[in-house]
Amino acid sequence: MKNAIQNRPRRVVVVQWKKRTNRLIEVFSNLLLFTKSYPKYNYNTLNNYLSKAKTVYENEEVRIERKQVLTQPIPTPAAQTSFRMERVIRKTTVHGYDEKTEDLSYWLSRPATERLAAVTFISMGAAGWKRKMDRTVIQISKMKHDGIE
């Protein structure tokens, strides 16, 4: 039973006051603390309202909702992960080494997201990090495949 309680997502009660000038937003660890702080609001009524379809309670003076507390980092999409250039040093003989084949086999062994991040890293480094890509240079052309345009 203790593990089930620990694995449950943590939530807080976020209260947004509409007519106040100070402390417009208050955060409570649970609904009972809010109702003890503001006896005007009934715990059972608010609990019933907030538990139905996870909706918010709102009237002319306040907006109350339960929000989940983030306890771990938000996962980022793979395309947005940062890329770091690494220096790979291999010892080999001059006579049997084909750099193009080695490079191709290395990059084909990497996941597509890492290859895309590397291309973006290199192109942004050449163009400058703050500048946008000049799209007037890019030409769009249709590819012909099996006689179909």
C-alpha positions in Angstrom: 0.0 0.0 0.0 2.9 2.3 0.8 4.4 1.9 -2.7 1.1 2.7 -4.4 0.9 6.0 -2.5 4.5 6.8 -3.4 4.1 6.1 -7.1 1.0 8.3 -7.4 1.7 11.6 -9.1 2.0 14.5 -6.7 -0.6 17.3 -7.1 -1.0 20.8 -5.7 -4.0 23.2 -5.6 -3.4 26.3 -7.6 -5.6 29.3 -6.7 -5.8 32.3 -9.0 -7.5 35.3 -7.5 -9.3 37.6 -10.0 -10.0 40.7 -8.0 -6.9 41.0 -5.7 -4.0 43.3 -6.3 -1.5 41.3 -4.1 -0.8 37.6 -4.1 -2.8 36.9 -7.3 -1.7 33.2 -7.3 -1.4 30.9 -4.3 -0.3 27.3 -4.2 -1.5 24.9 -1.6 -0.2 21.3 -1.0 -3.8 20.1 -0.6 -7.3 21.2 -0.8 -7.9 20.9 3.0 -5.2 23.6 3.7 -7.0 26.0 1.3 -10.4 25.5 2.9 -8.9 26.0 6.4 -7.3 29.2 5.2 -10.5 30.4 3.5 -13.5 28.9 5.4 -15.8 30.6 2.9 -15.1 27.6 0.6 -16.4 24.2 1.5 -14.0 21.3 1.2 -16.5 18.7 0.1 -18.0 20.9 -2.6 -14.6 21.8 -4.0 -13.3 18.2 -3.8 -16.4 16.9 -5.6 -16.2 19.6 -8.3 -12.4 19.2 -8.9 -12.5 15.4 -9.0 -15.2 15.3 -11.8 -13.4 15.1 -15.1 -10.5 17.1 -13.7 -12.2 20.4 -14.3 -11.5 23.7 -12.6 -13.7 25.5 -10.1 -14.3 29.1 -11.1 -16.5 31.9 -10.0 -16.3 35.7 -10.0 -13.5 36.0 -7.6 -11.4 32.8 -7.8 -10.2 30.0 -10.1 -9.1 26.8 -8.4 -7.5 23.8 -10.1 -5.4 20.8 -9.3 -2.0 20.6 -11.1 0.5 17.8 -11.2 3.9 18.6 -9.7 6.8 17.8 -12.0 9.3 15.6 -10.1 11.4 14.7 -13.1 12.7 16.6 -16.1 10.4 17.0 -19.1 11.6 14.7 -21.9 12.7 16.7 -25.0 12.0 15.4 -28.5 15.0 13.7 -30.1 15.4 16.3 -32.8 16.0 19.0 -30.1 18.7 17.3 -28.2 22.0 19.1 -28.1 24.7 17.8 -30.3 28.4 17.7 -29.3 31.2 17.2 -31.7 33.5 14.5 -30.6 37.0 13.9 -31.8 37.7 10.3 -32.8 41.3 9.3 -33.2 42.2 6.0 -34.8 45.6 4.6 -35.6 45.9 3.0 -39.0 48.3 2.5 -41.8 48.4 5.0 -44.7 48.2 2.3 -47.3 44.9 0.6 -46.5 42.9 3.5 -45.2 39.9 4.9 -47.0 38.6 7.9 -45.2 35.3 8.2 -47.1 34.3 4.6 -46.5 35.2 4.9 -42.8 33.2 8.1 -42.4 30.2 6.6 -44.3 30.2 3.5 -42.2 30.4 5.5 -39.0 27.5 7.8 -39.8 25.3 5.0 -41.1 25.8 3.2 -37.8 24.4 6.3 -35.9 20.7 6.9 -35.4 18.9 9.2 -37.9 18.2 11.8 -35.1 21.9 12.0 -34.3 22.8 12.4 -38.0 20.3 15.2 -38.4 21.6 16.9 -35.3 25.1 16.7 -36.7 24.1 18.2 -40.0 22.3 21.0 -38.3 25.3 21.7 -36.0 27.7 21.8 -38.9 25.4 24.0 -41.1 24.6 26.4 -38.3 28.3 26.7 -37.5 29.1 27.6 -41.1 26.3 30.1 -41.4 26.6 31.5 -37.9 24.4 30.6 -34.9 22.3 33.8 -34.9 21.6 34.1 -38.6 18.7 32.4 -40.3 19.3 30.2 -43.3 19.1 32.1 -46.7 16.3 30.3 -48.4 16.8 32.2 -51.7 19.7 29.9 -52.5 17.6 26.7 -52.1 16.2 25.4 -55.4 13.1 23.2 -55.4 12.8 20.8 -58.2 10.6 17.8 -58.9 12.2 14.4 -59.1 11.3 12.1 -62.0 10.9 8.5 -61.0 10.0 5.8 -63.5 8.8 8.4 -66.0 6.3 9.9 -63.5 6.7 13.6 -62.6 
